[in-house]
Amino acid sequence: MNKILPYLFSLSSIFAFGQSYAPAAGQPGSTAIAHDDTRFVAWATKVEIQRGYINISDTSATYDGSNRASFGLPENATGPATNVTTDVVSLGDSGIAIVTFDQAIKNGNGPDFAVFENGLTDTFLELAHVEVSSDGVNYFRFPSHSETQTNTEVGSFGSLDPTYLYNLAGKYKVGFGTPFDLEDLKNENGLNVNAITHIKIIDVIGSIGEHATFDAYGNKINDLFPTAFNSGGFDLAAIGIINEAVLSLNDEKSYFKVYPNPSTGFVNIKTKGKSVSEICITDQLGKRISTKQLKTKNEELSIDLPKGMYFIHFISNTSTHVERLIVQ
């Protein structure tokens, strides 16, 4: 929900139990990362949105003639983060954003990327799950934890204590990103934490009723609900990269070529000098467009593609090299 809405509400009390995690931005021990932090080396370049309802518990409810969130445009969540509350795209209840980048993300020292929302205050927060993928097909969720009480609904204009929240996007107010460390997912089969090409943001439905969303421990996640406005649900402001990957298979001389790039449709793909077993082409939403199993180290294929952005995955037994392709 866009926090620029009139701030005429009574704050719910914050229930004092838990308090296991980092506090609000600016407080000692906070993990919040400011939007202008010099650690950011790149930002999201493409965002695709699947809008959710403004009120999933009453799908007939409408705002400005629509029963789904409609505030903002996907491109509002590309490029550098700001501290402007309206510079967002709203997802709605259980809405989804799939985010891609010019270069992949790797598991480096400390947090590897941060997700920005537009919370108006340190406690007026909306939350989302975060998942990542290294092939655009298979996604893996960061293990989250909510210690917020689940006896009563937080409500539409309630409060959350960030010290009760872990690995949930939206933990910090506007202008401050919630960090995520790929080290948390390093043991997941099917995920290359040094070649993350896609990030999926999934709105947390704050209800503690039949539409409840759960953390990694099976706890209901209680946050602002319902948010029956065109700006309902999680408001994605930006995703910033801290550890950018230079994707290559460096254990022997390698050669990967995708040309022409940008293309007008017809694309050549070549590999040599490396035991690549498969070339897979996915679109920006992770849908597989083409897959070729390779028999030798030196192979070439050609394909005609419609306009769009694609990822060419050169896959070996131990690692993956990804090339980004634009078809104009």
C-alpha positions as CSV (number, residue, x, y, z in Angstrom):
1,M,0.0,0.0,0.0
2,N,1.3,3.4,-0.9
3,K,2.1,5.2,2.4
4,I,1.5,8.6,0.9
5,L,-2.2,8.0,1.7
6,P,-3.6,10.2,4.5
7,Y,-1.8,9.3,7.7
8,L,-5.1,9.5,9.7
9,F,-5.2,6.3,11.7
10,S,-4.6,5.0,15.1
11,L,-1.4,2.9,15.4
12,S,-1.9,-0.6,16.8
13,S,0.3,-1.5,19.7
14,I,3.5,-3.5,19.2
15,F,3.4,-6.7,21.1
16,A,6.6,-7.2,23.2
17,F,7.7,-10.7,22.6
18,G,10.5,-12.1,20.4
19,Q,12.7,-9.2,19.5
20,S,15.3,-11.5,18.0
21,Y,16.4,-9.4,15.0
22,A,17.9,-6.2,13.8
23,P,16.1,-2.9,14.6
24,A,14.9,-0.1,12.5
25,A,17.1,2.0,10.1
26,G,19.5,4.3,12.0
27,Q,19.4,2.4,15.2
28,P,22.4,0.5,16.6
29,G,22.6,-2.9,15.1
30,S,20.3,-2.2,12.2
31,T,21.1,-4.0,8.9
32,A,19.2,-1.4,6.8
33,I,21.2,-0.1,3.8
34,A,20.5,3.4,2.6
35,H,19.5,4.0,-1.0
36,D,22.7,6.0,-1.7
37,D,25.1,3.5,-0.1
38,T,28.2,3.2,-2.2
39,R,28.1,-0.6,-1.9
40,F,25.5,-0.8,-4.6
41,V,27.1,-1.5,-8.0
42,A,24.0,-2.1,-10.1
43,W,20.2,-2.0,-10.1
44,A,17.3,-3.9,-11.6
45,T,16.9,-3.3,-15.3
46,K,13.6,-5.2,-16.0
47,V,10.5,-5.9,-13.8
48,E,7.5,-8.0,-14.8
49,I,4.4,-7.7,-12.6
50,Q,1.5,-10.1,-11.9
51,R,-0.9,-7.9,-9.9
52,G,-2.9,-9.3,-7.0
53,Y,-6.3,-8.4,-5.6
54,I,-6.7,-5.3,-3.5
55,N,-8.5,-7.6,-1.0
56,I,-8.1,-11.3,-1.5
57,S,-10.7,-12.0,1.2
58,D,-13.3,-10.1,-0.9
59,T,-12.4,-10.3,-4.6
60,S,-15.5,-8.3,-5.5
61,A,-14.1,-5.2,-3.7
62,T,-12.9,-2.5,-6.1
63,Y,-10.9,0.7,-6.0
64,D,-11.1,3.2,-8.9
65,G,-13.0,0.5,-10.8
66,S,-10.5,-2.4,-10.4
67,N,-10.4,-5.3,-8.0
68,R,-6.6,-5.5,-8.4
69,A,-3.7,-3.2,-7.4
70,S,-2.9,-0.7,-10.1
71,F,-0.6,1.9,-8.6
72,G,2.7,2.6,-10.3
73,L,4.4,1.1,-13.3
74,P,6.9,-1.8,-13.4
75,E,9.7,0.6,-14.6
76,N,9.3,2.5,-11.3
77,A,11.1,-0.4,-9.7
78,T,14.1,-0.3,-12.1
79,G,17.2,1.8,-11.6
80,P,18.5,3.3,-8.3
81,A,16.3,3.4,-5.2
82,T,15.1,6.8,-3.9
83,N,13.4,8.0,-0.7
84,V,10.3,9.0,-2.6
85,T,7.2,7.0,-1.5
86,T,5.4,7.2,-4.8
87,D,8.3,5.8,-6.9
88,V,7.0,2.3,-6.7
89,V,4.9,-0.4,-8.3
90,S,2.2,-2.0,-6.1
91,L,1.7,-5.7,-6.2
92,G,-1.6,-6.3,-4.4
93,D,-2.4,-9.3,-2.3
94,S,-0.1,-12.2,-3.2
95,G,1.1,-10.2,-6.3
96,I,4.4,-11.1,-7.8
97,A,7.3,-9.2,-9.4
98,I,10.0,-11.0,-11.4
99,V,13.1,-8.9,-11.6
100,T,16.2,-9.3,-13.8
101,F,19.5,-7.5,-14.2
102,D,22.1,-6.8,-16.8
103,Q,24.6,-8.9,-14.9
104,A,24.0,-11.8,-12.5
105,I,24.4,-11.6,-8.7
106,K,27.0,-13.7,-6.7
107,N,27.4,-14.9,-3.2
108,G,30.1,-12.6,-1.9
109,N,31.0,-11.2,1.5
110,G,28.0,-10.1,3.5
111,P,24.7,-9.2,1.9
112,D,24.6,-9.6,-1.9
113,F,21.5,-7.5,-2.7
114,A,18.8,-5.4,-1.0
115,V,15.1,-4.9,-1.7
116,F,13.5,-1.5,-1.2
117,E,9.9,-0.8,-0.2
118,N,8.1,2.5,0.6
119,G,7.2,2.2,4.3
120,L,6.2,5.6,5.6
121,T,7.6,5.1,9.1
122,D,9.9,2.6,10.9
123,T,6.8,0.5,11.9
124,F,4.2,1.1,9.1
125,L,5.5,-1.7,7.0
126,E,4.3,-4.2,4.3
127,L,6.2,-7.4,3.7
128,A,7.1,-9.8,0.9
129,H,8.9,-13.1,0.4
130,V,12.0,-13.2,-1.7
131,E,13.1,-16.0,-4.0
132,V,16.0,-16.3,-6.4
133,S,16.9,-18.4,-9.4
134,S,20.0,-19.1,-11.4
135,D,18.1,-20.5,-14.4
136,G,14.9,-18.5,-14.5
137,V,12.9,-21.6,-14.0
138,N,13.5,-23.0,-10.5
139,Y,13.2,-20.5,-7.6
140,F,14.4,-20.9,-4.0
141,R,12.9,-18.9,-1.1
142,F,15.0,-17.2,1.6
143,P,14.1,-18.7,5.0
144,S,12.0,-16.1,6.8
145,H,10.8,-15.6,10.3
146,S,8.0,-13.5,11.8
147,E,7.7,-13.2,15.6
148,T,4.8,-10.8,15.4
149,Q,1.9,-12.0,17.5
150,T,-0.9,-13.8,15.7
151,N,-3.7,-13.4,18.2
152,T,-5.2,-10.3,16.5
153,E,-4.9,-8.8,13.0
154,V,-2.5,-5.9,12.7
155,G,-5.1,-4.2,10.5
156,S,-5.0,-1.8,7.6
157,F,-3.0,0.9,9.4
158,G,-1.3,-1.0,12.2
159,S,2.3,-1.3,13.2
160,L,5.1,-3.8,13.0
161,D,8.3,-4.1,15.0
162,P,11.2,-4.8,12.7
163,T,13.0,-6.6,15.5
164,Y,10.4,-9.4,15.0
165,L,11.2,-9.8,11.3
166,Y,13.9,-11.6,9.4
167,N,14.5,-12.2,5.7
168,L,11.3,-10.5,4.7
169,A,11.5,-7.6,2.2
170,G,9.8,-4.5,3.5
171,K,11.4,-4.7,7.0
172,Y,12.7,-1.1,6.6
173,K,11.1,2.3,5.7
174,V,11.4,4.1,2.5
175,G,14.9,4.9,1.4
176,F,16.4,1.9,3.2
177,G,16.8,-1.6,1.7
178,T,16.4,-4.9,3.4
179,P,19.6,-7.0,2.7
180,F,19.7,-10.6,1.6
181,D,22.7,-12.9,1.8
182,L,22.9,-15.8,-0.7
183,E,24.9,-17.7,1.8
184,D,21.5,-18.7,3.3
185,L,20.8,-20.7,0.2
186,K,24.2,-22.1,-0.7
187,N,23.2,-25.7,-0.1
188,E,20.1,-25.7,-2.3
189,N,20.3,-28.3,-5.1
190,G,19.6,-26.7,-8.4
191,L,20.7,-23.2,-7.4
192,N,24.0,-21.6,-8.4
193,V,24.4,-18.9,-5.8
194,N,27.2,-17.4,-7.8
195,A,25.0,-16.9,-10.9
196,I,21.6,-15.5,-9.8
197,T,19.8,-14.1,-12.8
198,H,16.2,-13.7,-11.4
199,I,14.7,-12.4,-8.2
200,K,11.0,-13.0,-7.4
201,I,9.2,-10.8,-4.9
202,I,5.9,-12.2,-3.6
203,D,3.5,-10.1,-1.5
204,V,2.8,-11.4,2.0
205,I,-0.9,-11.5,2.7
206,G,-1.0,-10.1,6.2
207,S,-4.2,-11.9,7.2
208,I,-4.1,-14.4,10.0
209,G,-7.3,-16.0,8.7
210,E,-7.9,-18.4,5.8
211,H,-5.6,-16.5,3.5
212,A,-2.6,-16.4,5.9
213,T,1.0,-16.5,4.6
214,F,3.5,-18.5,6.5
215,D,7.2,-18.1,7.4
216,A,9.9,-20.8,7.2
217,Y,8.8,-22.0,10.7
218,G,5.2,-22.4,9.9
219,N,4.2,-19.2,11.7
220,K,1.5,-16.9,10.2
221,I,2.9,-13.6,9.1
222,N,0.8,-10.8,10.5
223,D,1.1,-7.5,8.6
224,L,-1.1,-4.7,7.2
225,F,-4.3,-6.2,6.0
226,P,-6.6,-5.5,4.3
227,T,-5.1,-2.8,2.1
228,A,-8.1,-2.3,-0.2
229,F,-6.6,0.5,-2.3
230,N,-5.1,0.7,-5.8
231,S,-1.8,0.8,-4.0
232,G,-2.5,-2.3,-1.9
233,G,0.0,-5.0,-1.1
234,F,3.8,-4.8,-1.2
235,D,5.2,-1.7,-3.0
236,L,8.4,-2.6,-4.8
237,A,10.7,0.4,-5.1
238,A,14.0,-1.1,-6.3
239,I,16.5,-3.9,-6.0
240,G,20.2,-3.0,-5.7
241,I,23.1,-5.4,-6.3
242,I,26.0,-5.4,-4.0
243,N,28.0,-8.4,-5.2
244,E,27.8,-8.6,-9.0
245,A,29.0,-11.8,-10.7
246,V,31.3,-11.9,-13.7
247,L,30.0,-15.1,-15.0
248,S,32.6,-17.4,-16.6
249,L,33.9,-20.9,-16.3
250,N,37.4,-20.1,-15.4
251,D,38.9,-23.5,-14.7
252,E,40.0,-23.8,-18.3
253,K,40.1,-21.6,-21.4
254,S,36.5,-20.9,-22.4
255,Y,34.7,-19.3,-25.3
256,F,31.0,-18.3,-25.4
257,K,29.6,-16.2,-28.1
258,V,26.1,-14.9,-28.8
259,Y,25.8,-12.8,-31.9
260,P,24.5,-10.5,-33.1
261,N,23.5,-9.0,-29.8
262,P,21.3,-7.0,-29.9
263,S,19.6,-8.9,-32.7
264,T,16.7,-8.4,-35.0
265,G,15.6,-12.0,-34.5
266,F,18.1,-14.4,-35.9
267,V,20.8,-15.3,-33.3
268,N,23.9,-17.5,-33.5
269,I,25.2,-19.2,-30.3
270,K,28.6,-20.8,-30.2
271,T,30.7,-22.6,-27.5
272,K,34.2,-24.1,-27.5
273,G,37.0,-25.1,-25.2
274,K,34.8,-26.1,-22.4
275,S,32.7,-29.2,-21.5
276,V,29.3,-27.6,-21.7
277,S,26.6,-30.2,-21.7
278,E,23.6,-28.0,-22.4
279,I,22.5,-24.7,-23.8
280,C,19.2,-23.4,-22.5
281,I,17.4,-20.2,-23.6
282,T,14.9,-18.7,-21.2
283,D,12.8,-15.5,-21.5
284,Q,12.8,-12.8,-18.8
285,L,10.1,-14.6,-16.9
286,G,12.1,-17.8,-16.8
287,K,10.1,-19.7,-19.4
288,R,12.2,-22.2,-21.4
289,I,12.3,-21.2,-25.1
290,S,14.8,-23.8,-26.3
291,T,17.2,-26.4,-24.9
292,K,20.0,-28.2,-26.7
293,Q,22.0,-31.1,-25.3
294,L,25.6,-30.8,-26.6
295,K,27.8,-33.8,-27.6
296,T,31.1,-32.0,-28.2
297,K,33.1,-29.0,-26.8
298,N,32.7,-27.1,-30.0
299,E,29.1,-26.6,-31.1
300,E,27.0,-23.9,-32.7
301,L,23.3,-23.4,-33.1
302,S,21.1,-20.8,-34.6
303,I,17.6,-19.7,-33.6
304,D,15.0,-17.1,-34.7
305,L,13.5,-15.3,-31.7
306,P,10.7,-12.7,-31.3
307,K,11.3,-9.3,-29.7
308,G,12.3,-9.4,-26.1
309,M,15.0,-10.1,-23.5
310,Y,16.5,-13.6,-23.1
311,F,19.1,-15.4,-21.1
312,I,21.4,-17.9,-22.7
313,H,22.6,-20.5,-20.2
314,F,25.7,-22.4,-20.9
315,I,25.5,-25.3,-18.4
316,S,28.3,-27.7,-17.4
317,N,28.4,-30.3,-14.7
318,T,29.9,-27.8,-12.1
319,S,28.8,-24.3,-13.1
320,T,26.8,-22.1,-15.4
321,H,27.7,-19.1,-17.7
322,V,24.9,-16.8,-18.6
323,E,24.7,-14.3,-21.5
324,R,22.0,-11.7,-21.8
325,L,20.4,-11.3,-25.2
326,I,18.2,-8.5,-26.6
327,V,16.1,-9.0,-29.6
328,Q,14.8,-5.7,-31.0
